């Protein structure tokens, strides 16, 4: 109730400020209209009451016009504000009352009951000056009341008391006019308020639209910047990853392999930082599209728990309890959500602390809970931690590594997968994340494929690699060769088609960059190579830029990856292709 009263008072103040501003702006036009009325009525008086009365009226009326004009110009010279609007309106009411007194007094002074025309002139005076208050352009009713109150009732009372019959009835009629004018002015006041309110709403709407346009432009510029940055950074990361994997196959000393492991860990950390920046914008732009499959949630949680324990330098105790549950979801995005929460627990739970990771079902929902006995989160920070680039202090007092995008990505991915997330935390009492997703099973969706460990293929297959980045091309060629693959590598569309046309073997896999030089598109090249060999060859389309891929245009048997791509992802696709039963007559052309 108190809040409602406060809001109403605020609205009234805004209304009064607007009305005072209107009065100040309209003073020149109002003074010109009133001066015209004075001149008009003075000319009538000249013929009815004589030049002396007409001159008196012209001088006194003009004087009040001048007072009104000077008051509006000299009062609040810097404009109407919240601080001075009340005093301005009070002064306006005083000037209006004085104007009413002058007009009413002159109307009484010039009236001569022997000359009926003077009664008409008096009525014309008080009615013309008060007519403006019942017009739609009227700005401030209290000022009009002050004017009319000192002009009409005194003149009406004078006629009713002193005028002979039936002229006294004119005074009664003027009282009726006064009452009617007060009623109409009330309606005009309401309409004025509505007009001001509508105008302010329109101005506010226009400001909001303009701000939204500004935000949209900023978002588009950010997306373009991140797209270019992501492409430029992902290309060298892509080649580094493949070179490191190829180098691993050449090393045999444990100390060399351990050193490469450290290099690869740093590479993955850099890759995750870039991926975090890119993912936020890709999710917001709709470029990430869920690929739902039937997932064994318990197996996924087991693998994530193993990852947590494999990098557990702080010796945090992990307690797990997973119930066997299968449901349809995107396994990669789901794992990203849980992995980010476990990563946060590793950062913020002190050494020797405890993390509980459980999976159970209730009311046809899979419920994943991750709780810890860390320092907890203050209430003021609970909502803030889901914002981009926000990081709280870690439990060890050091600044945690990363950009503060983990929980921002978690919230976005939960919305994308229709997963309900709740967070409970108190300082000193730890933190608990709860995720609920519906248990949905269907025979129409494929099961999540099992990923094997990278090893050299026994059978050699032909792979076509096309990328305009020569470092990426060289690293992928070397890596695929180390897996016992025959490789056709090309940097552009023309070379790729020519090289494939010169071989009799049908490629087992096409690995194509989405954007090649000279505005060439990877999807066009995939279609050309398939036409060349007359087969729907499985393909991988890779991109270092954000944005939606035209899946309908892409056709069948195409996998989409954003750079940098992990070598095991490509190996898993090749392994799946190699595991397919052979079909007679398609190995050669």
C-alpha positions in Angstrom: 0.0 0.0 0.0 2.8 2.4 0.9 4.6 1.6 -2.4 1.4 2.3 -4.3 1.0 5.7 -2.6 4.6 6.5 -3.3 4.3 5.6 -7.0 1.1 7.7 -7.2 2.9 10.7 -5.7 5.8 10.3 -8.1 3.4 10.2 -11.0 1.7 13.4 -9.8 5.0 15.2 -9.5 5.9 14.2 -13.0 2.5 15.4 -14.2 2.9 18.8 -12.5 6.4 19.2 -14.0 5.0 18.5 -17.4 2.1 21.0 -16.8 4.5 23.7 -15.6 6.7 23.1 -18.7 3.7 23.4 -21.0 2.6 26.7 -19.3 6.0 28.2 -19.7 6.3 27.1 -23.3 2.8 28.4 -24.3 3.0 31.8 -22.6 3.7 33.8 -25.9 0.8 32.2 -27.7 -1.5 32.6 -24.7 -0.6 36.3 -24.2 -1.3 37.0 -27.9 -4.7 35.4 -27.7 -5.6 37.3 -24.5 -4.3 40.5 -26.0 -6.6 40.0 -29.0 -9.6 39.5 -26.7 -8.6 42.7 -24.8 -8.4 44.7 -28.0 -11.7 43.2 -29.3 -13.6 43.9 -26.1 -12.0 47.4 -25.8 -13.3 48.3 -29.3 -16.8 47.2 -28.2 -16.5 49.3 -25.0 -15.5 52.3 -27.0 -18.9 52.4 -28.7 -21.0 51.2 -25.7 -19.3 52.7 -22.6 -17.2 55.5 -24.1 -13.5 56.0 -24.8 -12.5 56.5 -21.1 -13.8 53.1 -20.0 -12.3 51.4 -23.1 -8.9 53.0 -22.4 -9.0 51.9 -18.7 -9.8 48.4 -19.8 -7.2 48.3 -22.4 -4.4 49.5 -20.1 -5.4 47.3 -17.1 -5.9 44.2 -19.3 -2.6 44.8 -21.1 -0.8 45.3 -17.9 -1.9 41.9 -16.6 -0.8 40.3 -20.0 2.6 41.9 -19.5 2.8 40.6 -15.9 1.9 37.1 -17.1 4.5 37.2 -19.8 7.3 38.6 -17.6 6.5 36.1 -14.8 6.9 33.1 -17.3 10.1 34.5 -18.7 11.8 35.6 -15.4 10.7 32.7 -13.2 12.7 29.6 -13.6 14.9 31.0 -16.4 16.9 27.7 -16.7 13.7 25.7 -17.2 11.3 23.7 -15.0 12.8 21.2 -12.7 11.7 18.9 -9.9 13.0 21.5 -7.4 11.3 24.6 -8.8 8.0 23.4 -10.4 5.9 23.8 -7.3 6.9 27.4 -6.7 6.3 28.2 -10.4 2.8 26.7 -10.3 2.0 28.6 -7.1 3.1 31.9 -8.7 1.1 31.1 -11.8 -2.0 30.6 -9.7 -1.4 34.0 -8.0 -1.0 35.8 -11.4 -4.2 34.0 -12.7 -6.1 35.1 -9.6 -5.0 38.8 -10.1 -6.0 38.5 -13.8 -9.4 37.2 -12.7 -9.8 40.1 -10.3 -8.9 42.7 -13.0 -11.3 41.2 -15.6 -14.1 40.8 -13.1 -13.7 44.3 -11.7 -13.7 45.9 -15.1 -16.8 43.9 -16.0 -18.5 45.3 -13.0 -17.2 48.8 -13.4 -18.3 49.2 -17.0 -21.8 47.8 -16.4 -24.6 50.3 -16.5 -28.1 48.8 -16.0 -29.5 51.7 -18.1 -27.5 50.4 -21.0 -28.2 46.7 -21.6 -25.3 46.4 -24.0 -22.9 46.9 -21.0 -24.3 43.8 -19.3 -23.6 41.9 -22.5 -20.1 43.4 -22.6 -19.5 42.3 -19.0 -20.7 38.8 -19.7 -18.4 38.7 -22.8 -15.4 39.8 -20.7 -15.7 37.1 -18.0 -16.8 34.3 -20.3 -14.0 35.0 -22.9 -11.2 35.0 -20.4 -12.5 31.8 -18.8 -13.3 29.9 -22.0 -9.7 28.9 -22.5 -9.8 26.6 -19.4 -12.4 24.3 -20.9 -10.6 23.9 -24.2 -8.6 20.7 -24.9 -5.4 22.7 -24.8 -5.8 23.8 -21.2 -2.7 22.8 -19.3 -3.3 23.5 -15.5 -6.7 23.4 -13.9 -5.8 25.0 -10.5 -4.6 28.1 -12.3 -7.9 28.1 -14.3 -9.9 27.8 -11.1 -8.1 30.8 -9.6 -8.8 32.8 -12.7 -12.5 31.9 -13.1 -13.2 32.1 -9.3 -12.2 35.8 -9.2 -13.8 36.7 -12.5 -17.2 35.0 -12.9 -18.8 34.6 -9.4 -18.2 38.3 -8.4 -19.8 39.6 -11.6 -22.6 37.0 -11.3 -23.3 38.0 -7.7 -23.2 41.7 -8.7 -25.9 41.2 -11.3 -28.1 39.0 -9.1 -28.0 41.6 -6.3 -28.1 44.9 -8.0 -29.5 44.4 -11.5 -33.2 44.9 -12.0 -35.5 42.1 -13.2 -35.2 40.4 -15.5 -31.4 41.3 -15.9 -30.7 39.7 -12.6 -31.5 36.3 -14.2 -28.4 36.9 -16.3 -26.3 36.7 -13.1 -28.0 33.4 -12.3 -27.2 32.1 -15.8 -23.6 33.2 -15.3 -23.4 31.0 -12.1 -24.7 28.1 -14.1 -22.0 28.8 -16.7 -19.4 28.9 -13.9 -20.6 25.5 -12.6 -20.6 24.0 -16.1 -17.1 25.4 -16.8 -15.8 23.8 -13.6 -17.2 20.4 -14.6 -15.7 20.7 -18.1 -12.4 21.8 -16.8 -12.3 18.7 -14.6 -12.8 16.5 -17.7 -10.2 18.5 -19.6 -7.7 18.0 -16.7 -8.3 14.2 -17.0 -7.8 14.3 -20.7 -4.7 16.4 -20.3 -3.2 13.9 -17.9 -4.0 11.1 -20.3 -2.4 13.0 -23.1 0.7 13.7 -21.1 0.9 10.1 -19.9 0.5 8.8 -23.5 3.2 11.1 -24.8 5.6 10.1 -22.0 4.8 6.4 -22.7 5.5 7.0 -26.4 8.8 8.8 -25.6 9.8 6.0 -23.2 8.9 3.4 -25.8 11.0 5.2 -28.4 13.9 5.4 -26.0 13.6 1.7 -25.3 13.4 0.9 -29.0 16.5 3.1 -29.6 18.3 1.4 -26.7 17.4 -2.0 -28.0 18.7 -1.1 -31.4 21.9 0.1 -29.8 22.2 -3.2 -27.9 21.4 -5.2 -31.0 24.1 -3.3 -32.9 26.6 -3.9 -30.1 25.6 -7.6 -30.0 26.1 -7.9 -33.7 29.4 -6.2 -33.6 30.5 -8.4 -30.7 29.4 -11.5 -32.6 31.3 -10.4 -35.7 34.4 -9.7 -33.6 34.2 -13.0 -31.8 33.6 -14.8 -35.1 36.7 -13.3 -36.6 38.7 -13.8 -33.4 37.5 -17.3 -33.0 38.5 -18.1 -36.6 41.9 -16.5 -36.4 42.7 -18.3 -33.1 41.2 -21.6 -33.8 43.2 -22.2 -37.0 46.6 -22.3 -35.2 45.1 -24.3 -32.3 43.7 -26.7 -34.8 47.1 -27.4 -36.4 48.9 -27.5 -33.0 46.5 -30.2 -31.8 47.1 -32.4 -34.8 50.9 -31.9 -34.7 51.0 -32.8 -31.0 49.0 -36.0 -31.7 51.2 -36.9 -34.6 54.3 -36.2 -32.4 53.0 -38.5 -29.6 53.2 -41.5 -32.0 56.9 -40.7 -32.5 57.9 -40.6 -28.9 59.0 -43.6 -26.9 60.7 -42.2 -23.8 58.5 -41.7 -20.7 60.0 -38.3 -19.9 59.3 -37.1 -23.5 55.7 -38.3 -23.2 55.2 -36.6 -19.8 56.5 -33.3 -21.2 54.1 -33.6 -24.2 51.3 -34.3 -21.8 52.0 -31.0 -20.1 52.2 -29.2 -23.4 48.9 -30.8 -24.4 47.3 -29.8 -21.1 48.3 -26.2 -21.7 46.9 -26.5 -25.2 43.6 -27.8 -23.9 43.4 -25.0 -21.4 43.9 -22.4 -24.1 41.3 -24.2 -26.3 38.8 -24.2 -23.4 39.3 -20.5 -22.9 38.6 -19.8 -26.6 35.8 -22.3 -26.6 34.1 -20.5 -23.6 34.2 -17.1 -25.4 32.9 -18.6 -28.6 30.3 -20.8 -27.0 28.5 -17.9 -25.2 28.0 -16.0 -28.5 27.2 -19.2 -30.4 24.5 -20.1 -28.0 23.0 -16.6 -27.9 23.0 -16.5 -31.8 21.4 -19.9 -32.0 24.4 -21.5 -33.8 24.5 -24.4 -31.3 21.8 -26.8 -32.2 21.2 -29.8 -29.8 21.7 -33.3 -31.3 19.4 -35.4 -29.0 20.3 -39.1 -28.7 19.4 -41.8 -26.2 22.0 -41.4 -23.5 22.9 -43.6 -20.5 23.1 -40.8 -18.0 24.7 -43.0 -15.4 27.6 -43.9 -17.8 28.0 -40.2 -18.6 28.2 -39.3 -15.0 30.7 -42.1 -14.3 33.0 -40.8 -17.1 32.7 -37.2 -15.7 33.5 -38.5 -12.2 36.6 -40.3 -13.6 37.7 -37.0 -15.2 37.3 -35.2 -11.9 39.4 -37.8 -10.0 42.1 -37.9 -12.7 42.9 -34.2 -12.1 42.4 -34.1 -8.4 45.6 -32.5 -7.1 43.8 -31.0 -4.1 42.8 -34.6 -3.0 39.1 -33.7 -2.8 36.9 -36.6 -1.8 34.3 -37.5 -4.4 31.3 -39.4 -3.2 29.2 -40.8 -6.1 25.8 -42.6 -6.2 24.4 -43.1 -9.7 21.1 -44.8 -10.5 20.8 -46.4 -13.9 18.8 -44.0 -16.1 18.5 -43.5 -19.8 16.9 -40.5 -21.5 17.0 -38.5 -24.7 19.3 -35.5 -24.6 22.4 -34.1 -26.2 25.3 -36.0 -24.6 28.0 -33.4 -25.5 26.1 -30.4 -24.2 24.9 -32.3 -21.1 28.4 -33.3 -20.3 29.5 -29.7 -20.7 27.0 -28.6 -18.1 28.1 -31.2 -15.5 31.8 -30.8 -16.3 31.6 -27.0 -15.7 30.0 -27.5 -12.3 32.6 -30.2 -11.2 35.3 -27.8 -12.4 33.9 -25.1 -10.2 33.8 -27.5 -7.3 37.5 -28.3 -7.9 38.4 -24.6 -7.9 36.5 -23.5 -4.8 36.5 -26.5 -2.4 39.5 -26.4 -0.2 42.1 -29.2 -0.1 40.7 -32.3 1.7 37.2 -31.1 1.1 34.2 -33.2 -0.1 32.1 -33.3 -3.2 28.9 -35.4 -3.6 27.8 -36.3 -7.0 24.5 -38.3 -7.4 21.9 -39.3 -9.9 18.4 -40.6 -9.1 14.9 -40.4 -10.5 11.6 -39.0 -9.1 8.3 -38.5 -10.9 9.7 -39.3 -14.3 12.6 -36.9 -13.9 16.3 -37.6 -13.8 17.8 -35.6 -10.9 21.5 -34.8 -10.8 22.8 -33.2 -7.6 26.4 -31.9 -7.1 27.0 -30.5 -3.6 30.2 -29.6 -1.8 31.3 -28.4 1.6 33.2 -25.4 0.3 32.9 -21.8 1.4 29.5 -21.2 -0.1 28.1 -18.2 -1.9 26.6 -15.0 -0.5 23.0 -14.2 -1.4 24.1 -11.0 -3.2 26.4 -13.1 -5.4 24.1 -16.0 -6.2 22.5 -14.3 -9.2 25.6 -12.5 -10.2 27.7 -15.6 -10.7 25.7 -16.5 -13.8 26.7 -13.3 -15.5 29.5 -13.3 -18.0 33.1 -12.6 -16.8 32.2 -12.8 -13.2 34.5 -14.7 -10.8 34.5 -15.1 -7.1 37.6 -15.7 -5.0 38.8 -19.3 -4.9 39.0 -21.2 -1.6 42.8 -21.1 -1.7 42.8 -17.3 -1.9 44.1 -17.3 -5.5 42.3 -16.0 -8.5 40.8 -19.0 -10.3 42.0 -19.6 -13.9 39.5 -18.8 -16.6 37.4 -15.9 -17.8 34.3 -16.5 -15.6 32.2 -17.9 -18.4 31.6 -21.4 -17.0 28.3 -20.7 -15.2 27.1 -18.4 -17.9 27.5 -21.3 -20.3 25.8 -23.6 -17.9 22.7 -21.4 -17.6 22.4 -21.0 -21.4 22.9 -24.7 -22.1 20.2 -25.6 -19.5 17.8 -23.4 -21.2 18.8 -24.9 -24.6 18.2 -28.5 -23.3 15.1 -27.7 -21.2 17.0 -28.7 -18.0 15.7 -27.1 -14.8 18.6 -25.9 -12.7 18.4 -24.7 -9.0 21.2 -23.5 -6.8 21.3 -23.5 -3.0 24.2 -22.0 -1.1 25.0 -20.3 2.1 28.3 -18.9 3.3 30.1 -21.6 5.3 27.5 -24.2 4.4 28.7 -25.2 0.9 26.9 -25.2 -2.4 24.4 -27.5 -4.1 23.4 -27.6 -7.7 20.4 -29.6 -8.8 19.5 -30.4 -12.4 16.2 -31.9 -13.4 15.5 -33.3 -16.9 12.5 -35.4 -18.0 13.1 -39.1 -18.6 12.2 -39.6 -22.3 13.0 -42.8 -24.2 12.4 -43.4 -27.9 13.4 -46.0 -30.4 13.5 -43.3 -33.1 16.6 -41.6 -31.8 20.1 -43.2 -32.1 22.1 -44.2 -29.0 25.1 -42.3 -28.0 28.1 -44.0 -29.7 30.9 -45.4 -27.7 34.3 -43.8 -28.2 37.4 -46.0 -28.5 41.0 -45.2 -27.7 43.0 -43.8 -30.6 45.2 -46.5 -32.4 46.6 -47.1 -35.8 44.2 -48.6 -38.3 45.1 -52.0 -39.7 43.4 -51.3 -43.1 44.5 -48.3 -45.1 41.7 -46.0 -46.3 41.6 -42.8 -48.5 40.8 -39.5 -46.8 40.4 -36.2 -48.6 41.4 -33.1 -46.6 40.8 -29.6 -47.9 41.7 -26.5 -45.9 43.0 -23.1 -47.1 45.2 -22.9 -43.9 48.4 -24.6 -44.9 49.4 -25.3 -41.3 46.1 -27.0 -40.6 46.4 -28.9 -43.8 49.9 -30.2 -43.0 49.1 -31.2 -39.5 46.0 -33.1 -40.5 47.8 -34.8 -43.3 50.6 -35.9 -41.0 48.2 -37.1 -38.3 46.0 -39.1 -40.7 49.2 -40.7 -42.2 50.2 -41.8 -38.8 46.9 -43.6 -38.5 47.7 -45.6 -41.7 45.5 -43.5 -43.9 46.1 -42.5 -47.5 45.6 -38.7 -47.8 44.7 -36.4 -50.6 45.3 -32.8 -49.4 44.3 -29.7 -51.2 44.1 -26.0 -50.4 41.2 -25.1 -52.7 38.2 -26.4 -54.6 39.8 -26.8 -58.0 42.9 -28.8 -56.8 40.7 -31.1 -54.7 38.4 -32.1 -57.5 41.3 -32.6 -59.9 43.2 -34.8 -57.4 40.2 -37.0 -56.6 39.4 -37.4 -60.3 42.9 -38.8 -60.9 42.5 -41.7 -58.4 40.5 -44.8 -58.9 39.8 -45.3 -55.2 36.6 -43.9 -53.5 37.5 -41.8 -50.4 36.3 -43.2 -47.1 36.0 -39.7 -45.6 36.0 -36.0 -46.7 37.3 -33.5 -44.2 36.4 -30.0 -45.6 36.8 -26.5 -44.2 33.5 -24.6 -44.4 35.0 -21.4 -45.8 37.7 -21.6 -48.4 39.4 -18.9 -50.4 37.6 -16.9 -53.1 34.2 -17.3 -51.3 34.2 -21.0 -51.9 31.9 -22.9 -49.6 32.7 -26.4 -48.1 29.2 -27.7 -48.7 29.6 -27.0 -52.4 32.9 -28.8 -52.5 31.4 -31.8 -50.7 28.6 -32.0 -53.3 31.1 -31.7 -56.2 33.4 -34.5 -54.8 30.4 -36.8 -54.2 29.3 -36.2 -57.8 32.9 -36.9 -59.0 33.0 -40.4 -57.3 29.2 -41.0 -57.7 28.9 -41.9 -54.0 27.5 -40.3 -50.9 30.9 -40.2 -49.1 30.8 -39.4 -45.3 32.1 -36.0 -44.7 33.2 -33.7 -41.9 32.6 -30.0 -42.3 34.8 -27.9 -40.0 34.6 -24.1 -39.3 36.6 -21.6 -37.3 33.7 -19.1 -37.5 30.5 -18.9 -35.5 27.1 -19.1 -37.2 24.4 -21.4 -38.2 25.1 -24.1 -40.8 22.4 -24.8 -43.5 21.7 -28.4 -42.4 18.8 -28.8 -44.9 21.2 -27.8 -47.7 24.0 -30.0 -46.4 22.4 -33.3 -47.2 23.1 -36.7 -45.6 26.1 -38.1 -43.7 27.8 -34.9 -42.8 29.3 -34.2 -39.3 29.7 -30.6 -38.2 32.6 -29.5 -36.0 33.9 -26.1 -34.8 37.6 -25.7 -34.7 39.7 -26.6 -32.9 38.7 -30.2 -33.3 40.1 -32.9 -31.0 41.9 -35.7 -33.0 40.0 -38.4 -31.2 36.7 -37.0 -32.6 38.0 -37.5 -36.2 39.4 -40.9 -35.3 36.1 -42.0 -33.8 34.3 -41.1 -37.1 36.9 -43.0 -39.1 36.6 -46.0 -36.8 32.9 -46.0 -37.2 33.3 -45.9 -41.0 35.8 -48.7 -40.9 33.5 -50.8 -38.8 30.7 -50.6 -41.4 30.1 -53.9 -43.3 31.8 -53.8 -46.7 29.6 -53.2 -49.7 30.7 -55.0 -52.9 31.5 -52.8 -55.9 32.0 -49.4 -54.3 35.7 -49.5 -53.2 36.9 -48.5 -56.7 35.6 -46.6 -59.6 
